[in-house]
Amino acid sequence: MLKTLKKSKKKKDIDEHLLYILKNTTPYQRMVWLKKTLDFWKTLKRKERVGN
């Protein structure tokens, strides 16, 4: 994934925050972050369904 981002020629296609995360975190840390993010969105969706 990091190689794909670096190959992108257009400056607007590169997310500097994403590059920082990819360079400065381990795969395990990224998976933990992804799990927390998915749990957050699942909880948000459940709250929307209950509220309707």
TISE-121750 format. One line per field, with one value per residue (C-alpha): x, y, z; residue number from 0; residue in one letter. Coordinates in steps of 0.1 Angstrom, whole numbers, m for minus. Layout:
% residues N
u	c(X	...)
v	c(Y	...)
w	c(Z	...)
num	c(NUM	...)
residuo	c(A	...)
% end
This chain:
% residues 52
u	c(0	28	44	12	8	44	39	10	21	m7	m1	m38	m40	m15	m28	1	m16	m20	16	27	6	20	56	54	32	34	9	m5	m11	m29	m51	m60	m69	m90	m109	m117	m128	m151	m166	m173	m191	m211	m222	m232	m253	m270	m279	m293	m315	m328	m334	m356)
v	c(0	24	17	25	58	68	60	84	114	137	156	157	119	116	119	131	119	84	83	93	65	39	49	53	24	m13	m35	m46	m10	m3	m34	m23	12	m3	m25	4	24	m3	m8	29	30	m2	14	46	27	8	41	55	25	27	64	60)
w	c(0	8	m25	m43	m25	m33	m70	m73	m94	m84	m52	m43	m44	m16	20	41	73	59	48	83	99	75	81	119	131	131	113	146	157	124	129	164	151	123	148	170	140	128	162	164	131	140	173	154	129	157	175	143	138	174	171	140)
num	c(0	1	2	3	4	5	6	7	8	9	10	11	12	13	14	15	16	17	18	19	20	21	22	23	24	25	26	27	28	29	30	31	32	33	34	35	36	37	38	39	40	41	42	43	44	45	46	47	48	49	50	51)
residuo	c(M	L	K	T	L	K	K	S	K	K	K	K	D	I	D	E	H	L	L	Y	I	L	K	N	T	T	P	Y	Q	R	M	V	W	L	K	K	T	L	D	F	W	K	T	L	K	R	K	E	R	V	G	N)
% end
